[in-house]
Amino acid sequence: MVGQSPRDPGEGRTAVLLEPFLHQVGGHMSVMKYDEQTVCKPLVTQELSFYESLPLAMRQFTPQFKGIVSVNLKKDSLGNLTLIASPSLQPESCGRLDNAIGDSSVTIWHKYKWAASTGSEHTLVKWSHPQLTKTFKDSCPGKMLLRTDLQYCPDSLLEDANRNQPERNSYNPWGLHCHRQHLNRMSSKHNENKLHQFLLLENVVSKYNYPCILDLKMGTRQHGDDASEEKKARHIKKCEQSTSASLGVRVCGMQVYQADTGHFLCKDKYYGRKLSPEGFRQTLRQFLCNGNHLRTDLLEPIIQRLKALLSVIRKQSSYRFYSSSLLIIYDGQEHKENTAPLDNHLHFQKTNCTTSHGTQHARVDVRMIDFAHTTFKGSKCNHTTYDGPDHGYIFGLENLIKILQNISEGK
């Protein structure tokens, strides 16, 4: 969905109003929707260098790089903020990205009303627009999955007053949370005339009707070579206190479609940091449970894809994927012919999940994302040059595969 404005006579291109990306489940940097097949995020030189030098063998495991856009922030007399992207510097192979169908309802995402509070802080007041329900439905076809009563809470979006996370949310608020913070930073630090460069990347969940997404922070080290001593110590502590140290992988975010309620179950990075190794294993089971049964039809294709990625990573000498994430994705819309509920001998916490064995491999995907701290020999950025593959990342992949194999074997 793209909001259109008059073409710039000099460029002959259509400006695009950016939406928050509803299916962002982790990370802290805002990812925005450019069109149905494309997302964009603030450009980081090191990440751009990675995409420009991407080894051929890794391309099937990363989003397609589509180019760069210039983005600027607009604010009207009422204080409404609008992010507008102007296509530019796109690789010739991408073709034009300004041919998507326009939809005026997209503007609701950019009309944020800000009320001044103490100091220079701003608070998001309330969303209201007759097209809100329609836009939510367009973003997630099928049942009404996303609430229309979006009153922003300044505290954690995924926890109640007692810092307990609800078992189910009717929408995943993490992307909206990141988008709000990003707009706040932009409006406080930069004037409207400043142009910001954004990366255009493939929307890897666009083909799914009900995208179930697990965001995993990979590796035993998360800080980049450029981290300050304070940041380095902070990241080392997070790793030591989470499954990053023991397993080489931790949960950074998750959304799972629950067929019994028609809602997504959502977990955020704070939930993931608290998990023990056993809690991590149970969360993997939960990711594969649709509220009725365990999706065992997904296990083999996910494991095979992870093994293929592992083979590729082992051959990437000098690469260090510090602070990058791995997405495991599948469609929560299950085909009836692929399900056959059996004995109720597997379950997860409060949800009884009987196993289901499919006759065909379900459609799944595994993608690496977030390369702002990735280093490799020949990179344009100054960093330490390493030898051999990223053993911390490999350690995490091996443990992830082992845990999924145990789930497949009923352990």
Protein Blocks (a to p, Z undefined) as FASTA:
>chain_A
ZZdddddfklopacddddddfklcgdjbdcddfblmbccddddfklmmmmmmgcfklmmm
cccdebjcdddddddfkopacdddddehiafklopaklcccdfklmmmmmccddddehjb
dcdfbdcdfklmmmmmmmmgcjdfbccblccdfbdfkbcfkopacfbdcbdfklmmmmmm
mmmmmmmmpcfklccdddddddfklmpmblcdddddedjbfbdfklcfklmmmmmmmmmm
mmklmnopacfbdcdddfknopacdddfklmmmpcfklmmmmmmmmmpghjaccfklmmm
mmmmmmmmmmmmmmmghiacehiacdddddfbdcfklgccdddfbcehjbccdddddfbd
cddddddehjllgccehiabdcdddedjdfklmmmmmmmmmmmmmmmnoZZ
